[in-house]
Amino acid sequence: MTETAPLTSAAHTRQAALHEQRTPQRGAAPPTRPRRPRTLLKGLVKTARPKQWVKNILVIAAPAAAGRLFSAHALTQLALVFTLFTACAAAVYLINDARDAEADRAHPTKRHRPVAAGQVPVPVAYAVGGALAVLTPAAAAWLTSPVVAALLAAYIGMQLAYCVSLKHVLVVDLVVVTTGFLMRAMVGGLALGIPLSRWFLITTGFGALFMVSAKRYSEAVQMAGKAGATRALLTEYTTGYLRFVWQLAAGVAVLGYCLWALEEGGVPHTSVLPWRQLSVVAFILAILRYAVFADRGTAGEPEEVVLRDRALALIGVVWLAMYGLAVANW
């Protein structure tokens, strides 16, 4: 009897060790591995979503509309504003991914994000994102103007509120994303002191709402009848409502653009043709062409729709040419 007790205790110890090895820990972080500075930097850049930086080209919208794009001062300021807005967006992405790291690890696609995969530690993502969120508006106040700094600070605050709670509120989520695009279009004009016309704000704002709601509609159509939608709020919207929103937004955007184009009326004396009025045709064609993809439910990635459809790209080039000639009054 004296010999069986130690044997039983040892067996229990081995069984406990095996059970501990086989049972996964809940909420366990990904296995730690040595991180090189280059790997960490690469992960931070990837978390900043370089593919999304193309959206920030909208900073040239107001200066281009005012015909004040091609000067050394304007180009320098716009390059600076583009960089600052990109840094603000990167701050939001870093904080968002750090906050959602646990949930992303259970997602089939998002688990490959650098923060969720352990390539970028959560505290580092929070630290870098927080530093960018504080330093970028401060740099804007020093390098550009207080108005630009205030707009960037408002953008960061709005986007962080979206990440925390607003993305779960019906309609408000559409408004927040649309406002982000509108802020991009406004900031270039604010940096150069260009007054923003009501037609510019109406057309840009509702044009952005058109693309945002068409994107949501496409996501809802593709996820219909499937479990585990990528956006939980999609289950709260109906496809009929989202269709109504993008159709309404498209109509208001076209109306706003037509009012701008026809505001002066007639053919300007110094131009060869009425480019402002003629550009309406190209603008409406572009809206109608994009609406084809929205109606099919394939407008989930707006940049891919614009770049892959040759007809839409050609219409866009023609519109840009007419718009440029109208602004230049050629």
RODO-2510 file (C-alpha; in nm, 4 decimals, decimal comma):
residues 330
     n   res          X          Y          Z
     1     m     0,0000     0,0000     0,0000
     2     t     0,2882     0,2326     0,0716
     3     e     0,4194     0,1933    -0,2870
     4     t     0,0898     0,2456    -0,4721
     5     a     0,0281     0,5954    -0,3323
     6     p     0,3285     0,7610    -0,5044
     7     l     0,2460     0,5803    -0,8288
     8     t    -0,1137     0,7023    -0,8191
     9     s    -0,0012     1,0577    -0,7454
    10     a     0,2440     1,0496    -1,0385
    11     a    -0,0264     0,9170    -1,2721
    12     h    -0,2597     1,1968    -1,1673
    13     t     0,0155     1,4502    -1,2291
    14     r     0,0828     1,3141    -1,5820
    15     q    -0,2919     1,3124    -1,6638
    16     a    -0,3298     1,6713    -1,5441
    17     a    -0,0337     1,7806    -1,7567
    18     l    -0,1738     1,6079    -2,0666
    19     h    -0,5170     1,7630    -2,0095
    20     e    -0,3604     2,1072    -1,9740
    21     q    -0,1713     2,0666    -2,3023
    22     r    -0,4748     1,9458    -2,4969
    23     t    -0,7281     2,2014    -2,3645
    24     p    -0,7032     2,5363    -2,5495
    25     q    -0,7169     2,8455    -2,3305
    26     r    -1,0047     3,0820    -2,3980
    27     g    -0,9094     3,4172    -2,5396
    28     a    -0,5451     3,3155    -2,5559
    29     a    -0,3223     3,5488    -2,7510
    30     p    -0,1433     3,4162    -3,0581
    31     p     0,1898     3,2487    -2,9875
    32     t     0,4636     3,4987    -2,9246
    33     r     0,7604     3,4959    -3,1533
    34     p     1,0577     3,7267    -3,1798
    35     r     0,9698     4,0380    -3,3815
    36     r     1,2270     4,2167    -3,5897
    37     p     1,1932     4,5951    -3,6225
    38     r     1,1424     4,5568    -3,9983
    39     t     0,8619     4,3032    -3,9463
    40     l     0,6941     4,5276    -3,6900
    41     l     0,7203     4,8291    -3,9212
    42     k     0,5766     4,6273    -4,2091
    43     g     0,2862     4,5205    -3,9890
    44     l     0,2173     4,8801    -3,8842
    45     v     0,2127     4,9961    -4,2469
    46     k    -0,0185     4,7103    -4,3453
    47     t    -0,2528     4,7991    -4,0590
    48     a    -0,2660     5,1557    -4,1935
    49     r    -0,4409     5,0133    -4,5059
    50     p    -0,2272     5,1550    -4,7933
    51     k    -0,4939     5,0493    -5,0462
    52     q    -0,7362     5,2913    -4,8808
    53     w    -0,5024     5,5897    -4,9205
    54     v    -0,6407     5,6489    -5,2691
    55     k    -0,9530     5,7928    -5,1023
    56     n    -0,7456     6,0839    -4,9751
    57     i    -0,6931     6,2077    -5,3313
    58     l    -1,0282     6,3800    -5,2713
    59     v    -0,8297     6,6589    -5,1010
    60     i    -0,7692     6,8054    -5,4478
    61     a    -1,1437     6,8280    -5,5241
    62     a    -1,2097     7,1831    -5,4011
    63     p    -0,8896     7,3385    -5,5440
    64     a    -0,9545     7,1656    -5,8770
    65     a    -1,3124     7,2959    -5,8823
    66     a    -1,1835     7,6475    -5,8154
    67     g    -0,9107     7,6252    -6,0812
    68     r    -0,6327     7,6732    -5,8256
    69     l    -0,4644     7,3381    -5,8532
    70     f    -0,1526     7,4045    -6,0599
    71     s     0,0720     7,6285    -5,8548
    72     a     0,3756     7,5495    -5,6446
    73     h     0,2083     7,6682    -5,3242
    74     a    -0,1128     7,4752    -5,3919
    75     l     0,0658     7,1511    -5,4783
    76     t     0,2864     7,1764    -5,1687
    77     q    -0,0083     7,2399    -4,9390
    78     l    -0,2172     6,9615    -5,0944
    79     a     0,0684     6,7108    -5,0630
    80     l     0,0997     6,8089    -4,6973
    81     v    -0,2754     6,7818    -4,6366
    82     f    -0,2846     6,4436    -4,8125
    83     t    -0,0096     6,3180    -4,5801
    84     l    -0,1807     6,4538    -4,2695
    85     f    -0,5168     6,3014    -4,3599
    86     t    -0,3486     5,9686    -4,4325
    87     a    -0,1869     5,9807    -4,0876
    88     c    -0,5273     6,0505    -3,9272
    89     a    -0,6847     5,7558    -4,1082
    90     a    -0,3907     5,5354    -4,0054
    91     a    -0,4442     5,6342    -3,6404
    92     v    -0,8076     5,5260    -3,6603
    93     y    -0,7216     5,1944    -3,8286
    94     l    -0,4560     5,1127    -3,5678
    95     i    -0,6832     5,1857    -3,2717
    96     n    -0,9746     5,0036    -3,4342
    97     d    -0,7696     4,6893    -3,5022
    98     a    -0,6248     4,6940    -3,1502
    99     r    -0,9730     4,7223    -3,0034
   100     d    -1,1151     4,4442    -3,2233
   101     a    -0,8132     4,2104    -3,2014
   102     e    -0,9939     3,9368    -3,0060
   103     a    -1,2987     3,9403    -3,2343
   104     d    -1,0806     3,9492    -3,5485
   105     r    -0,8983     3,6321    -3,4414
   106     a    -1,2247     3,4409    -3,4732
   107     h    -1,2973     3,5833    -3,8214
   108     p    -1,1871     3,3766    -4,1255
   109     t    -1,0357     3,6778    -4,3057
   110     k    -0,9678     3,9422    -4,0425
   111     r    -0,7579     3,6992    -3,8377
   112     h    -0,4764     3,7649    -4,0868
   113     r    -0,4598     4,1322    -3,9932
   114     p    -0,1214     4,2133    -3,8330
   115     v    -0,2638     4,3006    -3,4905
   116     a    -0,4925     3,9966    -3,4731
   117     a    -0,2138     3,7700    -3,6024
   118     g     0,0306     3,8937    -3,3381
   119     q     0,2661     4,0624    -3,5829
   120     v     0,1877     4,3952    -3,4156
   121     p     0,1279     4,3767    -3,0371
   122     v    -0,1957     4,5360    -2,9190
   123     p    -0,0194     4,7862    -2,6867
   124     v     0,2043     4,8970    -2,9750
   125     a    -0,0967     4,9490    -3,2022
   126     y    -0,2685     5,1551    -2,9332
   127     a     0,0472     5,3573    -2,8675
   128     v     0,1225     5,4357    -3,2334
   129     g    -0,2428     5,5074    -3,3145
   130     g    -0,2808     5,7331    -3,0115
   131     a     0,0403     5,9199    -3,0939
   132     l    -0,0733     5,9814    -3,4520
   133     a    -0,4176     6,0928    -3,3311
   134     v    -0,2616     6,3560    -3,1049
   135     l     0,0369     6,4679    -3,3125
   136     t    -0,1302     6,4953    -3,6542
   137     p    -0,3781     6,7751    -3,5676
   138     a    -0,0978     6,9513    -3,3762
   139     a     0,1265     6,9316    -3,6835
   140     a    -0,1602     7,0577    -3,9007
   141     a    -0,2070     7,3624    -3,6738
   142     w     0,1626     7,4416    -3,7074
   143     l     0,2109     7,3640    -4,0789
   144     t    -0,1246     7,4646    -4,2301
   145     s    -0,4032     7,6442    -4,0398
   146     p    -0,6119     7,6039    -3,7238
   147     v    -0,9204     7,5335    -3,9379
   148     v    -0,7524     7,2321    -4,1003
   149     a    -0,6317     7,1124    -3,7589
   150     a    -0,9857     7,1398    -3,6212
   151     l    -1,1280     6,9433    -3,9148
   152     l    -0,8680     6,6669    -3,8720
   153     a    -0,9357     6,6486    -3,4979
   154     a    -1,3090     6,6292    -3,5682
   155     y    -1,2479     6,3518    -3,8231
   156     i    -1,0465     6,1471    -3,5727
   157     g    -1,3051     6,1953    -3,2985
   158     m    -1,5921     6,1033    -3,5292
   159     q    -1,4193     5,7939    -3,6647
   160     l    -1,3218     5,6701    -3,3182
   161     a    -1,6814     5,7176    -3,2043
   162     y    -1,7837     5,5187    -3,5121
   163     c    -1,5465     5,2350    -3,4194
   164     v    -1,6757     5,2243    -3,0610
   165     s    -2,0509     5,2617    -3,1048
   166     l    -2,1804     5,4600    -3,4028
   167     k    -2,1238     5,1760    -3,6490
   168     h    -2,4016     4,9903    -3,4677
   169     v    -2,6595     5,2718    -3,5070
   170     l    -2,8938     5,2580    -3,8057
   171     v    -2,8582     5,5425    -4,0579
   172     v    -2,5968     5,7150    -3,8412
   173     d    -2,3342     5,4717    -3,9712
   174     l    -2,4115     5,5810    -4,3294
   175     v    -2,3928     5,9477    -4,2301
   176     v    -2,0575     5,9074    -4,0538
   177     v    -1,8902     5,7282    -4,3452
   178     t    -2,0336     5,9825    -4,5910
   179     t    -1,9139     6,2721    -4,3752
   180     g    -1,5645     6,1246    -4,3783
   181     f    -1,5580     6,1492    -4,7583
   182     l    -1,7008     6,5013    -4,7463
   183     m    -1,4293     6,6084    -4,5006
   184     r    -1,1648     6,4820    -4,7412
   185     a    -1,3163     6,6903    -5,0186
   186     m    -1,3375     6,9995    -4,7959
   187     v    -0,9936     6,9971    -4,6360
   188     g    -0,8018     7,0935    -4,9515
   189     g    -1,0153     7,4030    -4,9986
   190     l    -0,9796     7,4976    -4,6318
   191     a    -0,6006     7,4622    -4,6519
   192     l    -0,5858     7,7056    -4,9466
   193     g    -0,8534     7,9409    -4,8179
   194     i    -1,0967     7,8591    -5,1025
   195     p    -1,4659     7,9282    -5,0328
   196     l    -1,6722     7,6102    -5,0681
   197     s    -1,9867     7,6632    -5,2743
   198     r    -2,3182     7,5117    -5,1744
   199     w    -2,3335     7,3165    -5,5019
   200     f    -1,9921     7,1651    -5,4357
   201     l    -2,0962     7,0505    -5,0880
   202     i    -2,4341     6,9157    -5,2038
   203     t    -2,2956     6,7260    -5,5032
   204     t    -1,9954     6,5876    -5,3153
   205     g    -2,1938     6,4928    -5,0055
   206     f    -2,4755     6,3141    -5,1834
   207     g    -2,2359     6,1614    -5,4359
   208     a    -2,0484     6,0090    -5,1427
   209     l    -2,3755     5,8895    -4,9865
   210     f    -2,4675     5,7296    -5,3188
   211     m    -2,1470     5,5241    -5,3259
   212     v    -2,1578     5,4369    -4,9528
   213     s    -2,5194     5,3195    -4,9612
   214     a    -2,4605     5,1323    -5,2888
   215     k    -2,1690     4,9547    -5,1181
   216     r    -2,3885     4,8592    -4,8212
   217     y    -2,6647     4,7468    -5,0569
   218     s    -2,4212     4,5239    -5,2465
   219     e    -2,2948     4,3726    -4,9228
   220     a    -2,6521     4,3071    -4,8097
   221     v    -2,7417     4,1415    -5,1418
   222     q    -2,4325     3,9198    -5,1348
   223     m    -2,4921     3,8169    -4,7731
   224     a    -2,8644     3,7484    -4,8199
   225     g    -2,9457     3,4008    -4,6902
   226     k    -2,5978     3,3524    -4,5468
   227     a    -2,5068     3,3317    -4,1818
   228     g    -2,2396     3,5492    -4,0259
   229     a    -2,2569     3,8779    -4,2115
   230     t    -1,9346     4,0749    -4,2027
   231     r    -2,1271     4,3772    -4,0727
   232     a    -2,3762     4,2981    -3,7984
   233     l    -2,5787     4,6070    -3,8862
   234     l    -2,6531     4,4670    -4,2335
   235     t    -2,9100     4,2371    -4,0748
   236     e    -3,0974     4,5465    -3,9500
   237     y    -3,1223     4,7087    -4,2925
   238     t    -3,3472     4,5810    -4,5684
   239     t    -3,2250     4,5772    -4,9266
   240     g    -3,5304     4,7816    -5,0213
   241     y    -3,4326     5,0585    -4,7807
   242     l    -3,0693     5,0657    -4,8962
   243     r    -3,1869     5,0757    -5,2580
   244     f    -3,4074     5,3735    -5,1698
   245     v    -3,1121     5,5534    -5,0079
   246     w    -2,8720     5,5154    -5,3010
   247     q    -3,1398     5,6089    -5,5522
   248     l    -3,2331     5,9190    -5,3508
   249     a    -2,8667     6,0163    -5,3096
   250     a    -2,7982     5,9726    -5,6819
   251     g    -3,0941     6,1954    -5,7693
   252     v    -2,9889     6,4753    -5,5329
   253     a    -2,6266     6,4575    -5,6535
   254     v    -2,7378     6,4910    -6,0166
   255     l    -2,9718     6,7778    -5,9284
   256     g    -2,6985     6,9634    -5,7399
   257     y    -2,4538     6,9219    -6,0277
   258     c    -2,7106     7,0393    -6,2840
   259     l    -2,7868     7,3501    -6,0785
   260     w    -2,4137     7,4290    -6,0654
   261     a    -2,3697     7,3749    -6,4383
   262     l    -2,6724     7,5821    -6,5361
   263     e    -2,6279     7,8531    -6,2755
   264     e    -2,4662     8,1035    -6,5092
   265     g    -2,6657     7,9920    -6,8135
   266     g    -2,5757     8,0517    -7,1743
   267     v    -2,2348     8,0160    -7,3371
   268     p    -1,9556     8,2120    -7,1672
   269     h    -1,8057     8,4647    -7,4059
   270     t    -1,4461     8,3510    -7,3562
   271     s    -1,4985     7,9770    -7,4002
   272     v    -1,5213     7,7738    -7,7189
   273     l    -1,8115     7,5567    -7,6030
   274     p    -2,0412     7,5518    -7,2974
   275     w    -1,8298     7,2944    -7,1167
   276     r    -2,0148     7,3377    -6,7871
   277     q    -2,3456     7,2451    -6,9450
   278     l    -2,1983     6,9675    -7,1585
   279     s    -2,0304     6,8076    -6,8568
   280     v    -2,3785     6,7341    -6,7174
   281     v    -2,4200     6,4627    -6,9824
   282     a    -2,0985     6,2857    -6,8795
   283     f    -2,1802     6,3219    -6,5092
   284     i    -2,5273     6,1677    -6,5485
   285     l    -2,3884     5,8876    -6,7660
   286     a    -2,1307     5,8080    -6,4969
   287     i    -2,4023     5,7913    -6,2290
   288     l    -2,6207     5,5702    -6,4484
   289     r    -2,3309     5,3399    -6,5337
   290     y    -2,2301     5,3002    -6,1682
   291     a    -2,5938     5,2371    -6,0777
   292     v    -2,5849     4,9261    -6,3009
   293     f    -2,3325     4,7659    -6,0653
   294     a    -2,5168     4,8924    -5,7585
   295     d    -2,8400     4,7366    -5,8841
   296     r    -2,6631     4,4041    -5,9472
   297     g    -2,5198     4,4091    -5,5968
   298     t    -2,1601     4,4139    -5,7248
   299     a    -2,0593     4,7614    -5,6043
   300     g    -1,9068     4,6362    -5,2793
   301     e    -1,5643     4,7775    -5,3693
   302     p    -1,6107     5,1183    -5,5394
   303     e    -1,2462     5,1533    -5,6429
   304     e    -1,2588     4,8193    -5,8235
   305     v    -1,5795     4,9137    -6,0051
   306     v    -1,4279     5,2393    -6,1289
   307     l    -1,0957     5,0882    -6,2332
   308     r    -1,2202     4,7628    -6,3875
   309     d    -1,5111     4,8909    -6,5949
   310     r    -1,3628     5,0454    -6,9094
   311     a    -1,6816     5,2233    -7,0096
   312     l    -1,7103     5,3897    -6,6691
   313     a    -1,3412     5,4830    -6,6749
   314     l    -1,3797     5,6372    -7,0217
   315     i    -1,6866     5,8342    -6,9129
   316     g    -1,4916     5,9541    -6,6119
   317     v    -1,2019     6,0743    -6,8288
   318     v    -1,4415     6,2607    -7,0590
   319     w    -1,6128     6,4213    -6,7609
   320     l    -1,2794     6,5274    -6,6107
   321     a    -1,1755     6,6826    -6,9416
   322     m    -1,5017     6,8771    -6,9745
   323     y    -1,4943     6,9820    -6,6121
   324     g    -1,1362     7,0994    -6,6445
   325     l    -1,2161     7,3005    -6,9556
   326     a    -1,5156     7,4546    -6,7774
   327     v    -1,3065     7,5562    -6,4772
   328     a    -1,0326     7,6945    -6,7035
   329     n    -1,2995     7,8749    -6,9086
   330     w    -1,1263     7,7622    -7,2274
***
